[in-house]
C-alpha cells in the first residue's frame, strides 16, 4: 500500500479523536468549581421559653359556673287530701216527647238517603197520574212552549223514607220545582214548601232527581208535589 493511501485512511480517525479531546477540554474549562461544604453552625445561649397559662380557658370556666342556674328548691311535703263524701245526684224522670214540632235528626240528614248495592235508586214505579206515596204523579210545565200542558213522567223513584219517620208513622208532602231536560232527565231540583218541615225534604229531592220524562224539543220547568206515605216505608232499601 502506498504512503498516500495510508495517509487517507488514517487521517479521518485522527481528526475525530482530536475533536473529541478538544470538546472534553472545553467542558472541563467551563465547569464551575464545586461549592465548599457548609460548616456546621453552633448555637449559643439557647433560652427555653415556657408558654403562659391558659387564662382565657380559666375565665370561660368561671363564667360558665357563674351562669349556671341555682338548683331548684326542695319540693314541699305532699299534703294528704281528705276523702270527700260521694254525692248522689237525684234521678230525673223522663218527660213525655212532644212530636208536634218535628225536626230532622242529624243521622237522617247526613246518611238517611242510601242507594242500593248496585248503585241504582230503589223502588221504581210505573208512570201514572195522581201521587200515591211513591213519588209518582203529573206536573204542569210552565216553561216556554209547555204552558198548561201536563208532563207525566215515564218512571218515578220511590223516596227513601227516613227510618225514624217510619217508626213514628209520619205522613206529609213536599213541593218542589225542577227542570226537565230535552233528554227527559230531571235537573236543578229546588224546594218550595213541605209539611211537616225538616222531615221529608231530602228524601223527596233525591227521589225526584231520578225521575224520567218523555223526550221533548225544549227544556221545561215543572212544579210537583210529592206525597210522603208511611206505607212506602216497606219499600226502603235496607
DARA-V498000 format. One record per pair of residues at least 24 apart in sequence whose C-alpha atoms are under 10 Angstrom apart, sorted by sequence separation. I is the first residue (numbers start at 1). J is the second residue. D is the distance in whole Angstrom. If there is no record, write none. Layout:
i = [I,I]
j = [J,J]
d = [D,D]
//
This chain:
i = [128,129,134,135,171,172,173,185,186,187,204,127,128,133,134,171,172,174,176,185,186,201,203,127,128,133,134,170,173,174,175,185,186,200,126,127,128,153,172,173,174,178,184,185,186,200,201,126,127,128,171,172,173,174,176,177,184,185,200,125,126,127,151,170,171,174,175,176,183,184,185,199,125,126,154,170,174,175,178,179,183,184,185,124,125,126,153,173,174,177,178,180,181,182,183,184,192,194,124,125,153,176,180,181,182,183,184,187,189,191,192,193,194,195,123,124,125,180,181,182,183,186,188,189,190,191,192,194,195,123,124,165,180,181,182,183,184,185,186,187,189,122,123,124,164,165,180,181,182,183,184,186,121,122,123,143,180,181,182,183,184,186,120,121,122,123,141,142,143,162,181,182,121,122,133,135,139,141,161,162,180,181,182,121,133,135,141,161,180,181,133,160,162,179,180,181,159,161,162,179,180,160,161,178,179,180,159,160,161,178,179,159,160,177,178,179,115,158,159,177,178,113,114,158,159,160,176,177,178,113,157,159,160,176,177,112,113,158,159,175,176,177,112,113,157,158,159,175,176,112,113,157,158,174,175,176,111,112,156,157,159,174,175,112,156,157,158,173,174,175,108,109,156,157,158,173,174,108,156,157,172,173,174,107,108,155,156,157,172,173,107,108,155,156,171,172,173,105,107,108,154,155,156,171,172,104,153,154,155,170,171,172,105,153,154,155,170,171,104,105,152,153,154,169,170,171,104,152,153,169,170,151,152,168,169,102,151,166,167,166,169,165,166,166,167,159,161,166,102,159,160,161,162,165,166,99,135,151,159,161,146,158,159,161,163,99,136,151,161,162,135,136,145,146,150,160,161,134,135,145,146,147,159,160,161,163,144,145,146,147,158,159,160,161,162,136,143,144,145,146,158,160,161,163,135,143,144,146,159,160,161,143,144,158,159,160,141,142,143,158,160,141,142,143,140,141,142,140,141,142,139,140,141,124,139,140,141,123,127,138,139,140,121,122,127,138,139,121,124,125,127,138,139,124,137,138,121,122,136,137,138,109,113,114,121,135,136,137,109,112,113,120,135,136,137,108,109,112,113,135,136,108,109,110,114,134,135,103,104,105,109,113,131,133,134,135,102,103,104,105,108,109,113,131,132,133,134,135,101,102,103,104,108,130,131,132,133,134,100,101,102,103,104,130,131,132,133,101,102,104,130,131,132,133,134,135,104,133,134,132,133,134,132,133,134,123,124,123,122,123,122,123,122,121,116,117,115,116,117,114,115,116,113,114,115,113,114]
j = [152,153,158,159,195,196,197,209,210,211,228,152,153,158,159,196,197,199,201,210,211,226,228,153,154,159,160,196,199,200,201,211,212,226,153,154,155,180,199,200,201,205,211,212,213,227,228,154,155,156,199,200,201,202,204,205,212,213,228,154,155,156,180,199,200,203,204,205,212,213,214,228,155,156,184,200,204,205,208,209,213,214,215,155,156,157,184,204,205,208,209,211,212,213,214,215,223,225,156,157,185,208,212,213,214,215,216,219,221,223,224,225,226,227,156,157,158,213,214,215,216,219,221,222,223,224,225,227,228,157,158,199,214,215,216,217,218,219,220,221,223,157,158,159,199,200,215,216,217,218,219,221,157,158,159,179,216,217,218,219,220,222,157,158,159,160,178,179,180,199,218,219,159,160,171,173,177,179,199,200,218,219,220,160,172,174,180,200,219,220,173,200,202,219,220,221,200,202,203,220,221,202,203,220,221,222,202,203,204,221,222,203,204,221,222,223,160,203,204,222,223,159,160,204,205,206,222,223,224,160,204,206,207,223,224,160,161,206,207,223,224,225,161,162,206,207,208,224,225,162,163,207,208,224,225,226,162,163,207,208,210,225,226,164,208,209,210,225,226,227,161,162,209,210,211,226,227,162,210,211,226,227,228,162,163,210,211,212,227,228,163,164,211,212,227,228,229,162,164,165,211,212,213,228,229,162,211,212,213,228,229,230,164,212,213,214,229,230,164,165,212,213,214,229,230,231,165,213,214,230,231,213,214,230,231,165,214,229,230,230,233,230,231,232,233,226,228,233,170,227,228,229,230,233,234,168,204,220,228,230,216,228,229,231,233,170,207,222,232,233,207,208,217,218,222,232,233,207,208,218,219,220,232,233,234,236,218,219,220,221,232,233,234,235,236,211,218,219,220,221,233,235,236,238,211,219,220,222,235,236,237,220,221,235,236,237,219,220,221,236,238,220,221,222,220,221,222,221,222,223,221,222,223,207,222,223,224,207,211,222,223,224,206,207,212,223,224,207,210,211,213,224,225,211,224,225,209,210,224,225,226,198,202,203,210,224,225,226,199,202,203,210,225,226,227,199,200,203,204,226,227,200,201,202,206,226,227,196,197,198,202,206,224,226,227,228,196,197,198,199,202,203,207,225,226,227,228,229,196,197,198,199,203,225,226,227,228,229,196,197,198,199,200,226,227,228,229,198,199,201,227,228,229,230,231,232,202,231,232,231,232,233,232,233,235,232,235,235,235,236,236,237,237,237,236,237,236,237,238,236,237,238,236,237,238,237,238]
d = [7,9,5,6,9,6,9,8,7,10,8,7,7,8,7,8,9,9,9,8,6,10,9,6,8,9,10,9,10,7,9,7,7,10,9,5,9,10,9,7,6,10,8,5,8,10,10,7,5,9,10,8,9,10,8,10,6,6,7,9,5,7,9,9,9,9,9,8,9,4,9,10,6,7,9,10,7,9,8,10,8,5,9,7,5,9,9,9,9,10,9,9,10,9,8,5,9,9,6,6,10,9,9,9,8,5,7,10,10,10,10,9,9,10,8,4,7,7,10,5,7,10,10,10,10,10,9,10,10,6,6,7,9,8,5,9,10,10,10,9,10,7,5,9,9,9,9,8,6,9,9,10,7,7,8,9,9,9,5,9,10,10,10,8,8,9,10,10,10,8,7,5,9,8,9,10,10,9,9,7,9,5,8,9,9,10,9,7,6,7,9,9,9,7,5,9,9,9,8,6,6,9,6,8,4,7,9,6,9,6,6,5,8,7,5,9,9,9,6,6,7,9,7,9,9,8,8,4,8,6,10,7,7,6,6,8,8,9,5,7,5,9,8,8,9,6,8,6,6,6,10,5,9,8,4,8,10,8,8,7,10,6,6,9,7,9,9,7,5,9,10,9,9,6,10,6,7,6,7,6,9,4,8,10,8,8,5,9,6,5,10,8,6,7,8,5,8,10,10,9,8,5,9,6,7,9,7,6,7,8,5,9,8,6,5,10,8,6,9,10,9,4,6,8,6,9,9,7,7,5,10,8,8,9,8,9,8,9,9,6,9,8,8,9,9,9,8,6,10,10,10,9,10,9,9,9,8,9,8,8,10,10,10,10,8,10,10,8,7,8,7,9,9,9,9,8,6,9,7,8,9,9,8,8,9,9,8,9,7,10,8,9,10,9,9,9,9,8,8,9,10,8,7,10,9,7,7,10,9,6,9,5,9,8,8,7,10,7,5,8,10,6,6,8,9,6,6,8,5,8,10,6,7,10,6,6,10,10,10,9,6,8,9,9,9,9,5,8,9,10,9,7,8,9,8,9,10,10,10,8,10,9,8,10,7,10,9,8,9,9,6,9,9,7,9,9,10,8,10,5,9,10,9,10,10,8,6,9,8,9,7,8,10,7,7,8,7,7,5,9,9,9,10,8,9,5,7,9,8,7,5,5,10,10,7,7,5,8,9,9,7,7,8,10,6,8,5,10,7,10,10,9,8,8,9,10,10,8,7,10,6,10,9,10,9,9,10,6,8,8,7,8,6,9,10,9,10,6,10,9,7,8,10,7,9,9,9]
//
